[in-house]
Amino acid sequence: MPSFSTSLEKSIHSAISLANEKKHEFATLEHLLLALIKEKDARRVLEACNVDIKVLTEKLKTFLDEKLEGLISDLEGAEAVPTTGFQRVIQRAAIHVQSSGRTEVTGANVLVAIFAERESHAAFFLQEQDMTRYDAVNFIAHGVAKNPKFSESRTLSDQPNDHEPTAEEEKDLGEKALEKYCINLNERSKDGEIDPLIGRNFEIERCIQILSRRRKNNPILVGDPGVGKTAIAEGLARKIVRNEAPKVISKATVFALDMGSLLAGTRYRGDFEERLKQVMTELEQHSDAILFIDEIHTLVGAGATSGGAMDASNLLKPALQKGNLRCMGSTTYKEYRQHFEKDRALARRFQKIDVNEPSPDDAIKILGGLKTYFEKHHAIRFTNEAIKAAVDLSVKYINDRKLPDKAIDVIDEAGAAQALFPENKKKKTIGVKEIENIVANIARIPPKTISKDDASLLLDLEKSLKRVVFGQDTAINALSSAIKLSRARLRDHGKPIGNYLFS
């Protein structure tokens, strides 16, 4: 048989002692329930099921004082005897725990067993507060609480069994969902953990304009990976903290949904949706809150079973439609078309903002604004020529990624590369040559083929080709002209330099 937890043993002794104090001949289920209210695990279940502890305590005390007068024993010093129902409940809880493969009976298990005694006043008082056996089991097994503010992520075995909750601990049992499942970007900005947003004035203004609407006040940032969608949300929080935002959102707080925390520990169907619902409930009560969901397309279909119509996005739709919840999202064009846009009801609640790749000149300004932060981190200095080279060479040789992300990676890696050298060989300043070597490593091409300054090669390109290719002067002239036009940035960099058919 499984053993009783220390706190449950104390509760059983407390119930019998209470019966002895009142000189009752029997210790009833009502004595036991009154004692369980002070037991750690049982109390958490009661609070999670939205039971008013104060009202329940008063009703039990009134019942024991007024309805059990006939149980008062005439014998002085007689020990109260547990009733048959009292014993059945304890035995039933022990059998249930044993059948589930566990080794310890807690107050929560006894509380569930009380519901089987349907004729008892203890079960009646619980049902009177709209608590059912299913509610208790659902919280114990799955962590799903009726009280939306109650923390379901802390299991009943998180705290030592011999420790009864203090008044302060009881107050903190319902940990806020926003603190658990969201990241406060305003606080991160105050702590200096968010880099400044350079440029993107149009996108920021458009975001603020949409967030200020009465209905459908939800912007969604759509752009290629690496163009800085998340940085726009962080930049908005930074503007609010630095009092640079318009009055309409000057008191807003930006919360970023942490999908990792939201999913961690969800073992049963409904856990994920329950947590998301808690977050939404608290956000609706927080009138100045803005929820930012990175990779928002992951919510479409999240939590749905195969063939099921309900998913996490359906929980968002009513709140988004009414305007009670302001939500910012970000996703890529591919995911937007494949997932988000297919859910027309969800897509129409969002206002699309295209986040295009910045031009090389804008990217140079962005890196110039971030340069100080990288210099401080790597304890090294970047020249302005190195910053320009990082942008130009990343555009030229790193074609599978976008600005400014790929250029930022180049200067970051250039600084990190110096950490591999001994102190006497480390360079204090990063120049163009170091940037060229890093780009060569990333693009996997020989370093000698990468050079930011290829003007001398272009100047003698035609002569060099004619030395090795004979009798094709017309083709060489056409090819050389196309290359020179491309290097002079007079062609669209997204198009090929030229198309030739040699016959």
C-alpha positions in Angstrom: 0.0 0.0 0.0 1.2 3.5 -0.7 2.3 5.7 2.2 0.6 8.9 3.4 2.3 12.2 2.9 3.4 14.0 6.0 0.9 16.9 5.5 -2.0 14.4 5.0 -1.1 12.6 8.2 -1.2 16.0 10.0 -4.6 16.7 8.4 -6.1 13.4 9.6 -4.8 13.9 13.1 -6.0 17.5 13.0 -9.5 16.3 12.0 -9.7 13.8 14.9 -8.3 16.4 17.3 -11.0 18.9 16.1 -13.7 16.3 16.8 -12.1 15.8 20.3 -12.1 19.5 21.0 -15.8 19.7 20.2 -16.4 16.5 22.2 -17.9 14.8 19.2 -18.2 11.1 19.5 -17.3 10.6 15.8 -14.8 12.3 13.4 -16.8 12.9 10.2 -16.0 13.8 6.6 -16.8 17.4 7.5 -14.1 17.4 10.2 -11.7 15.9 7.6 -12.6 18.5 4.9 -12.1 21.4 7.3 -8.7 20.0 8.1 -7.9 19.5 4.4 -8.4 23.2 3.8 -5.1 23.8 5.6 -3.3 21.0 3.7 -1.0 22.2 1.0 -2.1 20.0 -2.0 -5.8 20.0 -1.2 -5.9 23.7 -0.8 -4.2 24.2 -4.2 -6.9 22.1 -5.8 -9.7 24.0 -4.1 -8.2 27.3 -5.3 -7.7 26.1 -8.8 -11.3 25.0 -8.9 -12.4 28.5 -8.0 -13.7 27.6 -4.5 -14.1 30.4 -2.0 -12.0 29.1 0.9 -13.5 31.6 3.4 -17.1 30.7 2.6 -16.4 27.0 2.7 -14.7 27.3 6.0 -17.6 29.2 7.6 -20.2 26.7 6.3 -18.2 23.8 7.7 -17.7 25.4 11.1 -21.5 26.3 11.2 -22.4 22.8 10.3 -20.1 21.3 13.0 -21.4 23.6 15.7 -25.1 23.5 14.9 -25.9 20.2 13.2 -23.7 17.8 15.1 -24.9 18.6 18.6 -26.3 15.0 18.8 -22.8 13.6 18.4 -21.4 15.2 21.7 -20.1 12.4 23.9 -21.0 12.3 27.6 -17.8 10.4 28.4 -15.0 12.6 29.7 -11.8 12.2 27.7 -13.3 9.8 25.1 -11.4 9.6 21.8 -13.4 10.5 18.7 -13.8 7.5 16.3 -13.6 8.0 12.5 -16.9 7.3 10.8 -17.3 4.6 8.2 -17.5 7.2 5.5 -14.3 8.8 6.9 -12.5 5.5 6.6 -13.9 4.7 3.2 -12.6 8.0 1.8 -9.1 7.4 3.1 -9.1 3.8 1.8 -10.6 4.8 -1.6 -7.8 7.4 -2.1 -5.1 4.9 -1.2 -6.5 2.3 -3.7 -6.7 4.9 -6.4 -3.1 6.1 -5.9 -1.9 2.4 -5.9 -3.7 1.6 -9.1 -2.1 4.6 -10.8 1.4 3.4 -9.9 2.3 6.1 -7.4 3.6 5.6 -3.9 2.2 8.5 -1.9 -1.3 9.6 -1.0 -1.8 13.4 -0.7 -4.6 15.6 0.5 -5.6 16.2 -3.2 -6.3 12.4 -3.6 -8.5 12.4 -0.5 -10.3 15.5 -1.7 -11.3 13.7 -4.9 -12.4 10.6 -2.9 -14.8 12.8 -0.9 -17.0 13.2 -4.0 -17.9 9.5 -3.9 -19.7 10.1 -0.6 -22.7 11.8 -2.4 -24.9 11.8 0.7 -22.4 13.7 2.8 -22.5 17.4 3.6 -18.8 17.6 2.8 -19.5 16.7 -0.9 -22.6 18.9 -0.9 -20.6 22.0 0.3 -18.1 21.4 -2.5 -20.7 21.0 -5.2 -22.5 24.0 -3.9 -19.5 26.1 -5.0 -19.7 24.6 -8.5 -16.8 22.2 -7.9 -17.1 18.7 -9.4 -14.9 15.6 -9.2 -14.0 16.2 -12.8 -12.6 19.7 -12.0 -10.4 18.3 -9.3 -9.1 15.4 -11.4 -8.6 17.6 -14.4 -6.3 19.9 -12.4 -4.4 17.1 -10.6 -3.8 15.1 -13.8 -3.6 17.7 -16.5 -2.9 21.0 -14.6 -6.1 22.6 -16.2 -7.6 25.0 -13.7 -11.1 26.6 -13.7 -9.5 29.7 -12.3 -7.8 31.4 -15.3 -5.4 33.3 -13.2 -4.2 30.1 -11.4 -0.8 28.7 -12.3 -1.1 25.2 -13.7 2.6 24.7 -14.6 3.7 24.1 -11.0 2.7 20.5 -10.1 1.4 19.4 -6.8 4.7 17.8 -5.9 6.8 20.9 -6.4 7.0 21.8 -2.7 8.1 19.7 0.3 5.2 17.6 1.7 5.9 18.6 5.3 5.5 22.3 4.6 2.1 24.0 5.0 1.7 27.1 2.9 2.1 30.4 4.6 -0.2 33.4 4.0 2.4 34.9 1.6 2.8 31.6 -0.3 -0.9 31.2 -0.6 -1.1 34.7 -2.1 1.5 33.9 -4.7 0.1 30.5 -5.8 -1.6 32.0 -8.8 1.4 33.1 -10.7 0.5 35.4 -13.6 0.5 33.9 -17.1 2.0 37.0 -18.6 5.1 36.6 -16.4 5.4 32.9 -17.3 4.7 32.8 -21.0 5.6 36.2 -22.3 8.7 38.4 -22.4 8.2 42.1 -21.4 10.1 44.0 -24.2 9.7 47.3 -22.3 11.6 45.8 -19.3 14.2 44.4 -21.7 14.7 47.8 -23.2 15.0 49.4 -19.8 17.7 46.9 -19.0 19.6 47.8 -22.2 19.1 44.4 -23.8 17.5 45.7 -27.0 19.6 47.3 -29.8 18.4 50.6 -31.3 16.3 50.5 -34.5 17.9 52.4 -37.3 15.6 53.6 -40.0 12.3 51.8 -40.7 10.4 55.0 -39.9 7.6 54.1 -42.4 7.1 50.7 -40.9 7.0 52.0 -37.3 4.5 54.8 -38.2 2.3 52.3 -40.0 2.4 50.0 -37.0 1.4 52.8 -34.6 -1.4 53.9 -37.0 -2.9 50.4 -37.1 -2.5 49.8 -33.4 -4.5 53.1 -32.8 -7.5 51.8 -34.7 -10.8 50.9 -32.9 -11.3 47.6 -34.6 -8.9 45.2 -36.4 -6.0 47.0 -34.7 -3.5 44.3 -35.4 -0.5 44.8 -37.7 1.4 41.8 -39.2 4.9 42.3 -40.5 5.6 40.2 -43.6 9.1 40.0 -45.1 11.9 37.7 -46.0 14.0 36.1 -43.2 16.7 38.5 -41.9 15.2 41.9 -43.0 14.5 42.9 -39.4 10.8 42.1 -38.6 11.4 41.3 -34.9 13.7 44.4 -34.6 10.7 46.6 -35.5 8.6 45.2 -32.6 11.6 45.7 -30.3 12.2 49.1 -31.7 8.6 50.1 -30.9 9.1 49.0 -27.3 12.3 51.0 -27.1 10.5 54.1 -28.4 7.8 53.7 -25.8 10.4 53.4 -23.0 12.4 56.4 -24.2 9.2 58.5 -24.5 9.7 58.9 -28.3 6.3 57.3 -29.2 3.1 59.2 -29.9 0.8 59.9 -27.0 -1.7 57.3 -28.3 0.6 54.4 -27.3 3.0 56.2 -24.9 1.8 54.1 -22.0 1.7 50.8 -23.9 3.6 47.6 -22.8 4.8 45.2 -25.5 4.8 41.6 -24.5 6.5 39.0 -26.8 4.8 35.6 -26.6 7.4 33.0 -25.6 6.3 29.9 -27.6 9.0 27.7 -25.9 7.5 28.4 -22.4 4.0 28.1 -23.7 4.7 24.6 -25.1 7.1 23.3 -22.4 5.4 20.7 -20.2 2.2 20.4 -22.2 1.5 16.7 -22.1 -2.2 16.5 -22.5 -4.7 17.7 -25.0 -6.0 21.2 -24.0 -2.9 22.2 -22.0 -1.6 24.5 -24.7 -5.0 26.1 -25.4 -5.5 26.6 -21.6 -2.2 28.5 -21.3 -2.9 30.6 -24.3 -6.4 31.5 -22.9 -4.8 32.6 -19.6 -2.4 34.9 -21.5 -5.3 36.4 -23.5 -7.5 36.9 -20.4 -4.7 38.8 -18.7 -3.9 40.9 -21.8 -7.6 41.9 -22.1 -7.5 43.1 -18.5 -4.3 45.1 -19.3 -5.8 47.9 -21.5 -2.4 49.2 -22.7 -0.9 45.8 -23.6 0.4 44.8 -27.0 1.0 41.2 -27.8 3.8 40.4 -30.3 3.8 36.9 -31.8 7.0 36.1 -33.8 6.4 33.4 -36.4 2.7 33.9 -36.0 1.9 31.3 -38.6 2.8 28.6 -36.1 -0.5 29.3 -34.2 -2.5 28.2 -37.3 -3.3 24.6 -36.6 -1.5 24.5 -33.3 -3.3 22.3 -30.8 -5.7 20.9 -33.4 -6.1 17.1 -33.8 -6.3 15.6 -37.3 -9.6 16.6 -38.8 -10.4 18.9 -35.9 -11.7 22.4 -36.6 -10.5 24.0 -33.4 -6.9 25.3 -33.1 -5.1 28.0 -31.3 -5.8 30.7 -33.9 -9.6 30.3 -33.2 -9.0 31.4 -29.6 -7.5 34.6 -30.9 -10.2 35.5 -33.4 -13.0 36.8 -31.1 -10.6 39.0 -29.1 -9.0 40.4 -32.2 -12.3 41.2 -33.8 -13.6 43.2 -30.8 -10.4 45.2 -30.5 -9.9 44.2 -26.8 -6.6 42.6 -27.7 -3.9 44.4 -29.7 -1.7 41.9 -31.4 1.4 42.3 -33.6 2.6 39.4 -35.7 5.6 38.6 -37.9 6.0 35.9 -40.6 7.7 35.3 -44.0 6.1 35.6 -47.4 6.2 31.9 -47.9 4.6 31.0 -44.5 2.1 33.8 -45.0 0.9 32.4 -48.3 1.0 28.7 -47.2 -0.5 28.9 -43.8 -1.7 32.3 -42.6 -3.5 33.5 -45.7 -5.5 30.3 -46.0 -7.3 31.1 -42.8 -9.2 34.0 -44.3 -11.1 34.8 -41.0 -7.8 35.2 -39.2 -6.0 37.1 -42.0 -8.7 39.7 -42.4 -8.3 40.7 -38.7 -4.7 41.7 -39.4 -3.4 44.6 -41.5 -0.4 43.5 -43.6 2.8 45.6 -43.5 5.5 44.6 -46.1 9.0 44.8 -44.6 11.4 45.0 -47.6 15.1 44.4 -47.6 16.9 47.7 -47.0 19.1 49.2 -49.7 22.9 48.8 -49.3 23.1 52.5 -48.3 20.4 52.0 -45.6 22.2 48.8 -44.4 25.4 50.8 -44.0 23.5 53.3 -41.8 22.1 50.4 -39.8 25.5 48.9 -39.2 26.9 52.3 -38.4 24.3 52.6 -35.6 25.0 49.1 -34.3 28.8 49.4 -34.6 29.3 50.7 -31.0 27.5 47.7 -29.5 29.7 45.2 -31.4 32.9 47.1 -30.6 32.0 47.0 -26.9 31.2 43.3 -27.0 34.3 42.2 -28.9 36.6 44.9 -27.4 37.7 45.8 -30.9 37.2 48.7 -33.3 35.6 48.6 -36.8 36.6 51.1 -39.4 34.0 52.8 -41.5 35.6 51.1 -44.6 35.1 47.7 -42.9 31.4 48.5 -42.3 30.9 49.5 -46.0 32.9 46.4 -47.1 30.7 44.1 -45.0 27.6 45.4 -46.8 29.1 45.4 -50.3 30.7 42.0 -50.1 27.7 40.3 -48.4 25.5 41.7 -51.2 28.0 40.4 -53.8 28.8 37.0 -52.5 26.1 35.9 -49.9 23.1 35.5 -52.1 20.9 33.2 -50.1 20.3 35.7 -47.3 19.1 39.3 -46.9 20.3 42.6 -45.6 20.9 43.8 -42.9 21.1 40.3 -41.3 23.9 38.9 -43.4 26.0 42.1 -43.1 25.6 42.1 -39.3 26.7 38.5 -39.2 29.8 39.4 -41.1 31.0 42.1 -38.7 30.0 40.0 -35.7 32.0 37.0 -37.0 34.9 39.3 -37.9 35.1 40.4 -34.2 34.6 36.9 -32.9 37.4 35.6 -35.1 39.9 37.7 -33.3 39.1 35.9 -30.0 40.7 32.8 -31.5 44.1 34.4 -31.6 46.6 34.8 -28.7 46.8 38.3 -27.2 50.0 39.2 -29.0 48.4 38.4 -32.4 45.0 40.0 -31.9 44.2 43.0 -33.9 42.7 46.1 -32.3 41.1 47.3 -35.5 39.1 45.4 -38.1 39.7 46.7 -41.6 38.6 45.7 -45.1 41.1 42.8 -45.4 39.6 41.0 -42.3 36.1 41.5 -43.7 37.2 40.0 -47.0 38.6 36.9 -45.3 35.4 36.4 -43.3 33.2 36.7 -46.4 35.4 34.2 -48.1 34.9 31.7 -45.3 31.1 32.2 -45.2 30.8 32.0 -49.0 33.3 29.1 -49.3 35.4 30.6 -52.0 39.1 31.3 -52.2 40.1 34.6 -50.4 42.1 35.9 -53.3 39.0 36.0 -55.5 37.3 38.4 -53.1 38.3 41.9 -53.3 36.3 45.0 -52.6 38.5 47.1 -54.9 38.3 45.4 -58.3 38.6 48.7 -60.3 42.0 47.8 -61.6 40.8 44.4 -62.8 37.8 46.0 -64.6 40.0 48.6 -66.2 42.0 46.0 -68.1 39.3 43.4 -68.4 39.0 43.5 -72.2 42.8 43.4 -72.7 43.2 40.5 -70.3 40.5 38.4 -72.0 41.8 39.2 -75.5 45.2 37.8 -74.5 43.7 34.4 -73.9 40.7 34.4 -76.3 41.5 35.0 -80.0 39.1 36.1 -82.7 36.1 36.9 -80.4 36.5 40.6 -79.9 32.8 41.4 -80.4 31.7 38.9 -77.7 34.5 40.1 -75.3 33.5 43.7 -75.7 29.8 42.9 -75.0 30.6 40.8 -72.0 33.0 43.4 -70.6 30.5 46.2 -71.0 27.8 44.2 -69.1 30.2 43.5 -66.2 31.2 47.1 -66.0 27.6 48.3 -65.9 26.8 45.8 -63.2 29.8 46.8 -61.0 28.8 50.5 -61.5 25.4 49.6 -60.0 23.6 50.7 -63.1 21.7 47.4 -63.3 19.1 45.9 -61.0 21.2 43.6 -58.6 18.3 41.1 -58.6 18.7 40.5 -62.3 21.5 38.6 -64.1 24.4 40.6 -65.5 23.7 39.4 -69.0 22.3 36.6 -71.1 24.3 35.4 -74.1 23.9 32.7 -76.6 27.2 31.7 -78.3 26.6 29.8 -81.6 
